[in-house]
Amino acid sequence: MIKIITILCFIIVSCSKVDKTAKLESDLDKTGWNNQKREQYLNYRNDSTTWDNEMFNNDKQLIGVGELGPFKFGVFPVPKYELLGEGSFKGLGNKSEDFKVGEKTIVMNSFFVAKNEINKERLGDKDDEVFFHLLVLTDTLDTENYNLNKSIAISRNHPDYVGQGFVKTKSNTIDYFAFDTVEGESYAIINTRLFNLNFGKTILIATKNDGTLRSLQIKSPQLTSDAIIAYSDSLIKEKQIIGFFETKNTF
């Protein structure tokens, strides 16, 4: 079953914020991003007149929400996305699927960001870009309530984005957290192991019978949400990948 979550934010800008929005937009140029823009935008986090109060009030409903990853969802007031210019945010989401390698089950999840005015030069003719791709070997599935495999993509650090989730096996939990910055830096943490995703956005995780973990990082091509299922299906049929997941003493 394919599961897709896409987060879109609709912003209402009051007249009192027009001058500040125009000022930041005037500082943006066609070349992309720089330290001055980073510092300027971060200042808006401390300026309550720039906060998106409608989104903030909506997010309060997520306080105390159930388990969605290693971190609880933190409800912070954030600046209006539109301060970075019209069309600077077009969406964020995740796409997941389950696969079989022999008698074993592989759970896949990925996080992607849609093409917007900030990243459009880097994405070219692609509609979105996957910044994290995870394949986890598991020995159990919950096909009714999906309580053993959950994830969430979060845009509240716009123009940086994070995603997190977990995959539970019978005896272990694989927790993961990944982020992608506007400067193009991407990292992930999986059960305290750090991965620099600029050296490969695809991570494979397998649990041994003794409870230890094995990982394999792959430098995959630039991937989109439309291509991620087919790429994953093709990848797990490669000899190296089959060998990784079917190694002795791996459940």
C-alpha positions in Angstrom: 0.0 0.0 0.0 1.4 3.4 -1.0 1.0 6.1 1.7 1.5 9.8 0.8 1.4 12.7 3.1 1.7 16.2 1.7 1.7 19.4 3.8 0.6 22.6 2.2 0.2 25.9 4.0 -2.1 28.7 2.9 -1.1 32.1 4.2 -3.2 35.2 4.8 -1.0 38.3 4.9 -2.5 41.3 6.8 -1.9 44.8 5.5 0.3 45.6 8.5 2.9 43.1 7.3 3.2 44.3 3.7 6.1 46.6 4.2 8.3 43.9 5.9 7.3 41.3 3.2 8.3 43.7 0.5 11.6 44.5 2.1 12.6 40.9 2.4 11.4 40.1 -1.2 13.5 43.0 -2.5 16.6 41.5 -0.9 16.0 38.2 -2.7 17.8 37.8 -6.1 17.7 35.2 -8.8 21.0 33.6 -7.6 19.3 31.9 -4.7 20.4 32.1 -1.1 23.2 33.7 1.0 24.2 34.3 4.6 22.6 37.7 4.8 19.2 36.3 3.8 19.7 33.5 6.3 20.4 35.9 9.2 17.7 38.3 8.1 15.0 35.6 8.0 16.1 34.1 11.3 15.5 37.5 12.9 11.9 37.1 12.1 11.6 34.2 14.4 12.0 36.7 17.3 9.6 39.2 15.8 6.0 38.4 16.7 4.7 40.8 14.1 5.9 38.5 11.4 4.4 35.2 12.8 1.7 33.3 11.0 -0.8 33.2 13.9 -3.4 31.2 12.0 -0.9 28.4 11.3 0.3 28.6 14.9 -3.2 28.2 16.3 -3.8 25.2 14.0 -0.6 23.6 15.1 -1.7 23.8 18.7 -4.1 21.0 17.9 -1.0 18.7 17.4 0.1 19.1 21.0 0.1 15.7 22.6 -0.4 13.9 19.3 0.6 10.3 19.3 4.1 8.9 18.4 5.4 10.1 15.1 9.1 9.6 15.5 12.0 10.2 17.9 10.9 13.8 18.6 7.6 15.1 19.8 6.1 17.7 17.5 7.2 21.0 18.9 4.6 23.8 18.4 6.6 27.0 17.8 5.3 30.3 16.2 7.0 30.7 12.8 7.3 33.5 10.4 5.0 33.6 7.4 6.3 31.5 4.6 5.5 34.3 2.2 8.2 36.5 3.7 10.6 34.6 1.5 8.7 35.6 -1.5 5.6 34.5 -3.4 5.8 30.8 -4.3 8.8 30.1 -2.0 6.9 27.1 -0.6 4.9 24.7 -2.8 4.7 21.6 -0.6 6.5 18.9 1.3 5.6 15.3 1.8 6.6 11.7 2.2 6.0 8.5 0.2 6.3 5.0 1.4 5.8 1.4 0.4 6.5 -2.2 1.5 8.5 -4.7 -0.6 9.6 -8.3 -0.4 13.1 -9.7 -0.7 12.7 -13.5 -0.7 10.7 -14.2 2.5 11.7 -10.9 4.1 9.9 -7.6 4.2 11.4 -4.2 3.4 9.7 -1.1 4.6 10.5 2.0 2.5 9.9 5.7 3.3 11.1 8.9 1.7 10.8 12.6 2.2 10.5 15.1 -0.7 10.1 18.9 -1.2 8.2 20.3 -4.1 9.8 22.7 -6.6 9.4 26.3 -5.6 10.9 29.7 -6.4 13.9 29.1 -4.2 15.0 25.6 -5.4 13.6 25.7 -9.0 17.1 26.2 -10.6 18.5 23.2 -8.8 15.4 21.0 -9.6 15.2 22.0 -13.3 12.4 20.2 -15.0 11.5 18.0 -12.0 8.4 18.7 -9.9 10.0 17.7 -6.6 13.1 16.2 -5.1 13.6 13.4 -2.6 16.1 14.4 0.1 15.9 11.2 2.2 15.2 7.6 1.2 15.1 4.8 3.8 14.8 1.0 3.4 14.4 -1.0 6.6 14.3 -4.8 7.0 11.5 -5.8 9.4 10.1 -9.0 10.7 6.6 -7.7 11.5 3.9 -5.5 9.9 0.7 -3.9 11.1 -1.5 -3.7 8.0 -4.6 -2.6 9.9 -3.6 0.3 12.2 -0.1 1.0 10.9 1.2 1.5 14.4 4.5 -0.1 13.6 5.6 2.3 10.9 4.8 6.0 11.0 6.4 9.2 9.7 5.8 12.9 9.2 7.3 15.6 7.0 7.5 19.0 8.7 7.8 22.3 6.9 7.8 24.6 10.0 11.5 25.4 9.5 10.9 26.8 6.0 13.1 27.2 3.9 14.7 24.2 5.7 12.7 21.0 6.0 12.7 18.0 8.3 11.1 14.5 8.4 11.1 11.8 11.0 9.6 8.5 11.7 10.1 5.0 13.1 9.9 1.3 12.0 9.2 -1.2 14.8 10.3 -4.8 14.5 9.4 -7.6 17.0 12.4 -6.7 19.2 13.7 -3.3 18.1 12.7 0.2 16.9 14.4 2.0 14.1 14.1 5.7 14.8 15.1 8.2 12.1 15.3 12.0 11.6 16.4 13.7 8.4 16.7 17.4 7.4 17.4 19.3 4.2 18.6 23.0 4.3 18.2 25.7 1.7 22.0 25.7 1.4 21.8 22.2 0.1 23.1 20.3 3.2 21.2 17.1 4.1 21.8 14.9 7.1 20.0 12.0 8.8 20.3 10.3 12.2 19.2 6.7 12.5 19.4 5.2 16.0 22.3 7.6 16.8 24.3 6.9 13.6 24.9 10.1 11.6 24.6 10.1 7.8 25.7 12.9 5.5 23.1 12.6 2.8 25.2 14.6 0.3 27.2 11.4 0.0 24.1 9.3 -0.6 20.4 9.9 0.1 19.5 6.2 0.2 20.1 4.4 3.5 19.5 0.6 4.1 19.1 -0.7 7.6 19.1 -4.3 8.8 18.8 -5.8 12.3 20.9 -8.8 13.3 19.5 -11.5 15.5 21.7 -10.3 18.4 20.0 -6.8 18.2 22.9 -5.0 16.5 22.4 -3.0 13.3 24.0 -2.8 9.9 23.7 0.1 7.5 24.5 0.6 3.8 24.6 4.1 2.2 24.0 4.4 -1.5 24.6 7.4 -3.7 21.4 7.2 -5.6 20.5 9.5 -8.6 18.4 12.6 -8.2 15.0 11.1 -7.3 11.4 12.4 -7.4 8.3 11.2 -5.5 6.9 9.8 -8.8 10.1 7.7 -9.3 10.9 6.6 -5.8 8.7 3.4 -5.8 10.1 2.1 -9.1 13.6 3.0 -8.1 13.2 1.1 -4.7 11.7 -1.9 -6.5 14.6 -2.0 -8.9 17.2 -1.4 -6.2 16.2 -4.3 -3.9 16.6 -6.7 -6.9 20.3 -5.9 -7.2 22.7 -8.6 -6.1 24.5 -6.3 -3.6 21.3 -5.3 -1.9 19.9 -8.8 -1.8 23.1 -9.9 -0.1 22.9 -7.1 2.4 19.4 -8.0 3.5 19.7 -11.8 3.3 23.0 -12.1 5.2 23.1 -14.9 7.8 22.0 -14.1 11.3 19.7 -11.4 10.0 16.1 -12.0 10.9 
